[in-house]
Amino acid sequence: MSARRPPFPVLVAGLGAAVVAVAVAGLALGSVSIPPGRVLDILFAGERTGAFASIVWDVRLPRIVLAIVVGAGLAVAGTVLQAVVRNPLADPFLLGASSGASSGAVLVIVLGLGAGAATTVALPLAAFLGSMAALVTVYALARRGGTMTAGRLVLAGVAVQYILAAFTSLVLVLSAQAEHARAIMFWTLGGLGAARWDELALPTVVLTLGTVLLVALARPLDLLLAGEEGAHVLGLDTHRFRAAVFVLTSLVIGVLVAYSGAIGFVGLMVPHAARMFTGAGHRRLLPVAALGGAVFLLLADLVARTVAAPQEIPVGVVTALTGGPYFLWLLRRGSRAEGVAA
């Protein structure tokens, strides 16, 4: 099987080319179609005037950049969570981390805890704290007697998601202002339409630094694949390491969700696809998952913008329609494997 895998540099170059190709398609297609050649002329000539140039620079390009950042970040976070909890069903959305981040952001919006420039800090901070609280809660509920099964993990994640969804619905009902209701709907369904150039710096920096740190932690992540006892024997303090990784992944998830809302299943599907081409080693797996996540979310956003144009579908709906059946297949396969083992 390993002999059939493409060389790592070729794989990275191919995925990088796919990111560029889908990005150009995203700049060209939408409610207003722009020829790809015209898009390239606008980009390379630096043209800023005219209707097409305004659409490319001010509307679509910030959205493309945000899709790349969010898709890559969610895929990296999902890859790491699957290693940390040693469960192939782990995902920022399914473990409640995205819902927790959304709830934190909604609370800031409704209570008006951030205004103007303060919102730039308050929103990601609240999303980070909500993400970490949800992730730790699900992990504590699913882990019993030093072990964790796929069934308990899924049930704990669903339970926490229901609680957070009920909280968000309660806030939606009690909120008297229409703009709050629209904002809350954005956080629950996920979307990239609000992307602005002046808001892209923070998620880009957090993604870059978070990915670099996690790639640097590739060896201890690989050790976790040997199991709790095996990692201990090899010198890894699993409890401390797991806590540090939870904080780091919660930070990445929280900041990304603060700008995109809750987008599910990217962190579930992409890591599984990436492992088919790289194997389980995280030093190669994480960069490939990041590029794959960028490609996947770019494609999902392109579908969301074009399939019912000029009306736009929330990108979280597209990823759920794609990832839901895949999740059920994984769950059924895992249940069948557990039955055989029993």
Secondary structure, DSSP 8 states (H G I E B T S, - for coil): -GGGS--HHHHHHHHHHHHHHHHHHHHH-SSS---HHHHHHHHHHT---SHHHHIIIIIIHHHHHHHHHHHHHHHHHHHHHHHHTT-TT--TTTTTHHHHHHHHHHHHHHHT---THHHHHHHHHHHHHHHHHHHHHHHHHH-BTTB--HHHHHHHHHHHHHHHHHHHHHHHHH---HHHHHHHHHHHH--STT--GGGSHHHHHHHHHHHHHHHHTHHHHHHHTT-HHHHHHTT--HHHHHHHHHHHHHHHHHHHHHHH----SHHHHHHHHHHHHH-S-HHHHHHHHHHHHHHHHHHHHHHHHHTTTTS---HHHHHHHHHHHHHHHHHHHHHHHHHHH-
